[in-house]
Amino acid sequence: MGAICIINGSSNAVSETFIQAHLEHLPGPPVVLQNYYPEYVFNGRQIRYFHSRHPWLRRWQKLLPQFLYQRLITRHQNSPQAVQDFLAGFVRDHNIDVILAEYGFNGADICADAQALRLPLVVHFHGHDAHREAELAPYRERYQRMFDYASRLISVSRFMTKKLVAMGANPEKIIYNPYGPREYFYEVAPDYADTILAVGRFADIKAPYLTLLAFKMLLEEMPHARLVMVGDGPLREACLNLATVWGIGASVAFPGALRHEESLPLFARACCFVQHSITTSGGDAEGTPVAILEAGAAGLPVVSTRHAGIVDEVIHGHTGFLVEERDVSGMKNHLRQLLLDKALCRSLGTNARIHIRKNFSLAAHLSRLQEAITVARKSAGKH
């Protein structure tokens, strides 16, 4: 058996903990390509300059006078033949026998080369790669080729599965495989104090300003409440400004992006978790938000929206509460309900921990992914 090649794009190690779990736990260890097609980087070096089907020819070319090298070689370095040449050399040099593409865009980009090199392909969708309409539009044709060629397509929510089928994916190839939280979240013992916790990127689909607005409304009735908003992103500065303008800055903390070991104590000092995810005007949506899984595993009730995979994570009235997207008043009311009733917090949090443990196991997620890779290997040569 050869090595798994994971095409990882430009991952954010702090926010994309699901990809980090793949890198850490898939057998191999896997060969990881960073950056985007065709400028892939391995161990800090662009592979186009160090790999070839014919390394002796590459060495001979470098002996040419500069003007000839410029005329004969440089102008062709981005041609499909040149890209396939260095990819073939990289595959051979690292004994790669299957590709796992993190995100649909990466899978679509590498698909034609994988097919030419007779390498099986597994594509793991995560969120915007199935929903963000403006980015999907120029990829339609490549997605269809990818849907036809890929051995397996990984979906992290039932909502996402429906979108992939609507785009033309064969449902028999799709594996529903939601993420799971790290085991140490189950060891958190919340004190259910008057602090509300939010963890996630300050991005359009998470609408952190709506969470902040709900909290502002809550403060008018419960001025002792506190909100901690962990994360970074393009909307963080706007939220900082809103907190200042609304005069609630003393009640809200913005500690920035934190690693798990830094954020775990915050789960222990909270009474509940909040996230106001929405579908944007461009169709972008969540997959299955990992932070909500982590909150449930930590024993916190979750107040969120009826959005994408969240409806699988949170059982309304049993593990937390769900409101319609943009229902800020409804979110405020449920937060107030939890702050007033710590016994309810504990009861819902206990149910959440049981629900997440039963239905969102990281070990099961990795096992299903490994099974998809095994099936892909067995399919090699059948396309």
C-alpha positions as CSV (number, residue, x, y, z in Angstrom):
1,M,0.0,0.0,0.0
2,G,1.3,3.4,-0.9
3,A,0.8,6.8,0.8
4,I,-2.2,9.1,1.0
5,C,-1.7,12.5,-0.6
6,I,-3.8,15.2,1.2
7,I,-4.3,18.4,-0.8
8,N,-4.8,20.9,2.0
9,G,-4.9,24.2,0.2
10,S,-4.1,26.9,2.7
11,S,-5.5,25.6,6.0
12,N,-6.0,27.7,9.1
13,A,-4.7,25.4,11.9
14,V,-6.6,27.2,14.6
15,S,-10.1,27.3,13.0
16,E,-9.9,24.2,10.7
17,T,-9.4,21.6,13.5
18,F,-11.2,19.0,11.4
19,I,-8.5,19.0,8.8
20,Q,-5.8,18.9,11.5
21,A,-7.5,15.7,12.9
22,H,-7.1,14.1,9.4
23,L,-3.4,15.0,9.3
24,E,-2.8,13.6,12.8
25,H,-4.8,10.4,12.6
26,L,-4.9,9.0,9.1
27,P,-2.3,6.2,8.7
28,G,0.9,6.9,6.8
29,P,1.7,9.5,7.8
30,P,0.0,11.3,4.8
31,V,1.9,13.3,2.3
32,V,0.5,16.9,2.6
33,L,0.4,19.4,-0.2
34,Q,-0.2,23.0,0.8
35,N,-1.1,26.0,-1.4
36,Y,-3.4,25.8,-4.5
37,Y,-3.2,24.2,-8.0
38,P,-0.8,24.0,-9.6
39,E,1.6,25.8,-7.2
40,Y,1.6,23.1,-4.6
41,V,4.1,23.2,-1.8
42,F,5.6,20.3,0.1
43,N,7.7,20.8,3.2
44,G,8.2,24.5,2.2
45,R,9.2,23.9,-1.4
46,Q,7.2,24.3,-4.6
47,I,7.2,20.8,-6.0
48,R,7.2,22.0,-9.7
49,Y,10.9,22.7,-9.3
50,F,12.0,19.5,-7.7
51,H,10.0,16.7,-9.3
52,S,9.7,15.3,-12.8
53,R,8.9,12.1,-14.7
54,H,12.3,12.5,-16.3
55,P,14.7,14.1,-13.7
56,W,17.6,13.6,-16.1
57,L,15.9,15.8,-18.7
58,R,15.2,18.5,-16.0
59,R,18.9,18.5,-15.2
60,W,19.9,18.7,-18.9
61,Q,17.5,21.6,-19.4
62,K,19.2,23.7,-16.7
63,L,22.5,23.5,-18.7
64,L,20.9,25.5,-21.6
65,P,21.9,29.1,-22.1
66,Q,19.6,31.5,-20.4
67,F,18.0,32.8,-23.6
68,L,17.2,29.3,-24.8
69,Y,15.9,28.2,-21.4
70,Q,13.6,31.2,-21.3
71,R,12.4,30.5,-24.9
72,L,12.0,26.7,-24.7
73,I,11.3,25.9,-21.1
74,T,9.9,28.8,-19.0
75,R,7.0,29.7,-21.3
76,H,5.8,26.1,-21.0
77,Q,6.1,25.6,-17.3
78,N,2.3,26.2,-16.7
79,S,1.2,24.0,-19.6
80,P,-1.0,21.0,-18.7
81,Q,1.9,18.7,-19.9
82,A,4.4,20.5,-17.6
83,V,2.0,20.3,-14.6
84,Q,1.3,16.7,-15.2
85,D,5.0,16.0,-15.5
86,F,6.0,17.3,-12.1
87,L,2.9,15.8,-10.4
88,A,3.8,12.4,-11.9
89,G,7.3,12.8,-10.6
90,F,6.0,13.8,-7.1
91,V,3.6,10.8,-7.0
92,R,6.4,8.4,-8.0
93,D,8.9,9.9,-5.6
94,H,6.5,9.6,-2.6
95,N,4.8,6.3,-3.6
96,I,1.3,8.0,-3.6
97,D,-1.6,5.7,-4.5
98,V,-4.6,7.8,-3.5
99,I,-5.5,11.5,-3.2
100,L,-7.7,13.0,-0.5
101,A,-8.7,16.6,-1.5
102,E,-9.8,18.8,1.4
103,Y,-12.6,21.0,-0.1
104,G,-14.4,20.5,-3.4
105,F,-12.4,23.2,-5.2
106,N,-9.1,21.4,-4.6
107,G,-10.7,18.2,-5.8
108,A,-12.0,19.8,-8.9
109,D,-8.6,21.4,-9.7
110,I,-6.6,18.1,-9.4
111,C,-9.2,15.8,-10.9
112,A,-8.0,15.8,-14.5
113,D,-4.4,15.1,-13.4
114,A,-5.5,12.4,-11.0
115,Q,-7.5,10.8,-13.8
116,A,-4.5,11.0,-16.2
117,L,-2.2,9.5,-13.6
118,R,-4.9,6.8,-12.7
119,L,-4.9,7.9,-9.1
120,P,-8.1,7.3,-7.2
121,L,-9.6,10.5,-5.7
122,V,-11.6,11.1,-2.5
123,V,-13.1,14.6,-2.1
124,H,-14.0,16.0,1.3
125,F,-16.5,18.9,1.3
126,H,-16.6,21.2,4.3
127,G,-19.0,24.1,3.7
128,H,-18.5,27.0,1.3
129,D,-17.3,24.6,-1.3
130,A,-20.8,23.3,-1.6
131,H,-22.8,26.5,-1.0
132,R,-21.0,29.7,-2.0
133,E,-22.7,30.4,-5.3
134,A,-20.3,33.0,-6.7
135,E,-17.3,30.7,-6.2
136,L,-19.1,27.7,-7.5
137,A,-20.2,29.2,-10.8
138,P,-16.8,29.0,-12.6
139,Y,-16.3,25.5,-11.3
140,R,-19.5,23.9,-12.6
141,E,-17.9,22.0,-15.4
142,R,-14.9,20.8,-13.3
143,Y,-17.3,19.8,-10.5
144,Q,-19.2,17.6,-13.0
145,R,-16.0,15.9,-14.1
146,M,-15.0,15.4,-10.4
147,F,-18.4,14.0,-9.5
148,D,-18.0,11.5,-12.3
149,Y,-14.4,10.5,-11.5
150,A,-14.1,10.6,-7.7
151,S,-14.5,7.3,-5.9
152,R,-16.2,8.9,-2.9
153,L,-17.5,12.3,-1.9
154,I,-17.6,13.2,1.8
155,S,-20.4,15.4,3.1
156,V,-20.5,16.7,6.7
157,S,-24.3,17.4,6.9
158,R,-27.5,16.1,5.4
159,F,-28.2,19.7,4.1
160,M,-24.9,19.5,2.2
161,T,-25.7,16.1,0.8
162,K,-28.9,17.5,-0.8
163,K,-26.9,20.4,-2.3
164,L,-24.3,18.0,-3.8
165,V,-27.0,15.8,-5.3
166,A,-28.7,18.9,-6.7
167,M,-25.4,19.9,-8.4
168,G,-25.2,16.5,-10.1
169,A,-23.3,14.2,-7.7
170,N,-24.2,10.6,-7.6
171,P,-25.9,10.0,-4.2
172,E,-24.3,6.5,-4.1
173,K,-20.9,8.0,-4.0
174,I,-21.7,10.4,-1.1
175,I,-20.8,9.5,2.4
176,Y,-22.5,11.4,5.3
177,N,-19.6,11.9,7.7
178,P,-20.0,14.7,10.3
179,Y,-17.1,15.7,12.4
180,G,-16.6,14.9,16.0
181,P,-15.1,16.8,18.9
182,R,-11.7,16.0,20.6
183,E,-12.0,13.7,23.5
184,Y,-10.8,16.2,26.1
185,F,-13.9,18.3,25.7
186,Y,-15.9,15.6,27.5
187,E,-13.7,16.2,30.5
188,V,-14.8,19.9,30.9
189,A,-16.9,20.5,34.0
190,P,-18.8,23.8,33.5
191,D,-19.7,26.0,36.4
192,Y,-22.7,27.5,34.6
193,A,-21.9,31.0,35.7
194,D,-23.4,34.0,34.0
195,T,-21.0,34.0,31.0
196,I,-22.1,33.2,27.5
197,L,-19.5,31.7,25.1
198,A,-19.2,32.1,21.4
199,V,-16.3,30.5,19.4
200,G,-15.8,30.8,15.7
201,R,-14.5,32.9,12.8
202,F,-15.9,36.4,12.5
203,A,-17.4,35.6,9.1
204,D,-20.6,36.4,7.2
205,I,-22.1,32.9,7.7
206,K,-21.7,33.1,11.5
207,A,-23.1,36.7,11.7
208,P,-21.4,37.6,14.9
209,Y,-23.0,41.0,14.9
210,L,-26.4,39.3,15.3
211,T,-25.1,37.4,18.3
212,L,-23.8,40.7,19.7
213,L,-27.1,42.4,19.0
214,A,-29.0,39.6,20.9
215,F,-26.6,40.1,23.8
216,K,-27.1,43.9,23.8
217,M,-30.9,43.3,24.1
218,L,-30.2,40.7,26.9
219,L,-28.1,43.2,28.9
220,E,-31.1,45.6,29.1
221,E,-32.8,42.9,31.2
222,M,-29.8,41.2,32.8
223,P,-26.9,43.7,33.2
224,H,-24.7,41.2,35.1
225,A,-24.4,38.9,32.0
226,R,-21.1,38.5,30.2
227,L,-20.2,37.4,26.6
228,V,-16.9,36.0,25.4
229,M,-16.5,36.0,21.6
230,V,-13.4,33.9,20.7
231,G,-12.1,34.0,17.1
232,D,-10.8,36.3,14.4
233,G,-11.9,37.2,10.9
234,P,-13.0,40.1,8.7
235,L,-16.0,41.1,10.9
236,R,-14.2,41.2,14.2
237,E,-13.3,44.9,14.0
238,A,-16.9,45.7,13.1
239,C,-18.1,43.9,16.2
240,L,-15.5,45.7,18.4
241,N,-16.8,49.0,17.1
242,L,-20.4,48.0,17.7
243,A,-19.7,47.0,21.3
244,T,-18.1,50.4,21.8
245,V,-20.8,52.4,20.1
246,W,-23.6,50.5,22.0
247,G,-21.8,51.0,25.3
248,I,-21.5,47.3,26.1
249,G,-17.7,46.9,25.7
250,A,-17.2,46.3,29.4
251,S,-19.5,43.2,29.2
252,V,-18.0,41.6,26.1
253,A,-14.5,40.1,25.8
254,F,-12.8,39.6,22.4
255,P,-9.7,37.4,23.1
256,G,-9.0,36.7,19.5
257,A,-8.3,33.2,17.9
258,L,-7.3,30.7,20.6
259,R,-6.0,27.1,20.4
260,H,-7.9,24.4,22.2
261,E,-5.7,24.4,25.3
262,E,-6.3,28.1,25.6
263,S,-10.1,28.0,25.0
264,L,-11.0,24.9,27.2
265,P,-11.0,27.0,30.4
266,L,-13.6,29.3,28.8
267,F,-16.0,26.4,28.2
268,A,-15.6,25.5,31.9
269,R,-16.6,29.1,33.0
270,A,-19.7,29.4,30.8
271,C,-23.4,28.6,31.2
272,C,-24.2,28.2,27.5
273,F,-22.8,28.5,24.0
274,V,-24.2,30.8,21.3
275,Q,-23.9,31.0,17.5
276,H,-26.2,32.8,15.1
277,S,-25.3,31.2,11.7
278,I,-27.2,32.4,8.6
279,T,-27.4,31.7,4.9
280,T,-25.8,34.6,3.1
281,S,-27.3,36.4,0.1
282,G,-24.8,34.5,-2.0
283,G,-26.0,31.2,-0.8
284,D,-23.1,30.4,1.5
285,A,-23.8,28.2,4.5
286,E,-22.2,26.2,7.3
287,G,-21.3,22.5,7.1
288,T,-21.5,21.0,10.6
289,P,-19.9,23.6,12.9
290,V,-17.2,22.0,15.1
291,A,-17.5,24.5,17.8
292,I,-21.1,23.5,18.5
293,L,-20.0,19.9,18.7
294,E,-17.3,20.9,21.2
295,A,-19.7,22.9,23.3
296,G,-22.1,20.0,23.5
297,A,-19.3,17.6,24.4
298,A,-18.3,20.1,27.1
299,G,-21.7,19.9,28.7
300,L,-23.0,23.3,27.5
301,P,-26.5,23.9,26.1
302,V,-26.4,25.6,22.7
303,V,-28.5,28.5,21.5
304,S,-28.2,28.7,17.7
305,T,-30.2,28.8,14.5
306,R,-32.1,26.4,12.3
307,H,-29.3,26.3,9.7
308,A,-27.5,23.6,7.7
309,G,-26.0,20.9,9.9
310,I,-26.8,22.7,13.1
311,V,-30.3,21.1,13.1
312,D,-28.5,17.7,13.5
313,E,-26.2,18.9,16.3
314,V,-28.8,20.7,18.5
315,I,-32.1,19.1,19.5
316,H,-34.5,22.0,20.3
317,G,-35.7,21.9,23.9
318,H,-33.5,18.9,24.7
319,T,-29.9,19.9,24.2
320,G,-30.4,23.6,23.6
321,F,-32.6,25.9,21.7
322,L,-32.9,26.8,18.0
323,V,-34.4,30.0,16.4
324,E,-35.0,31.0,12.8
325,E,-32.1,32.8,11.1
326,R,-32.0,36.5,12.0
327,D,-34.5,36.0,14.9
328,V,-32.4,38.1,17.3
329,S,-35.2,38.6,19.8
330,G,-35.9,34.8,20.0
331,M,-32.2,34.2,20.6
332,K,-32.2,36.8,23.4
333,N,-35.2,35.2,25.0
334,H,-33.5,31.7,25.1
335,L,-30.3,33.2,26.5
336,R,-32.3,34.9,29.2
337,Q,-34.1,31.6,30.0
338,L,-30.8,29.8,30.5
339,L,-29.2,32.5,32.6
340,L,-32.2,32.5,34.9
341,D,-32.4,28.7,35.3
342,K,-29.0,27.1,36.0
343,A,-30.7,23.7,36.6
344,L,-32.0,23.9,33.1
345,C,-28.5,24.7,31.8
346,R,-27.1,21.6,33.6
347,S,-29.9,19.4,32.4
348,L,-29.7,20.5,28.7
349,G,-25.9,20.4,28.9
350,T,-26.0,16.8,30.2
351,N,-28.3,15.8,27.4
352,A,-26.0,17.6,24.9
353,R,-23.0,15.7,26.0
354,I,-24.9,12.4,25.6
355,H,-26.2,13.4,22.2
356,I,-22.8,14.4,20.9
357,R,-21.1,11.3,22.3
358,K,-23.6,9.0,20.6
359,N,-23.9,10.7,17.2
360,F,-20.7,12.7,16.5
361,S,-17.7,10.7,17.3
362,L,-14.3,11.8,16.0
363,A,-13.2,8.1,15.9
364,A,-16.2,7.2,13.8
365,H,-15.6,10.2,11.5
366,L,-12.0,9.1,10.9
367,S,-13.0,5.4,10.5
368,R,-15.6,6.3,7.8
369,L,-13.0,8.5,6.1
370,Q,-10.4,5.7,6.1
371,E,-13.0,3.3,4.8
372,A,-13.7,5.7,1.9
373,I,-10.0,5.8,1.1
374,T,-9.8,2.0,1.2
375,V,-12.7,1.7,-1.2
376,A,-11.0,4.3,-3.5
377,R,-7.8,2.3,-3.5
378,K,-9.7,-0.8,-4.5
379,S,-11.3,1.1,-7.4
380,A,-8.0,2.1,-8.9
381,G,-7.8,1.2,-12.6
382,K,-11.5,0.8,-13.0
383,H,-12.2,4.3,-14.4
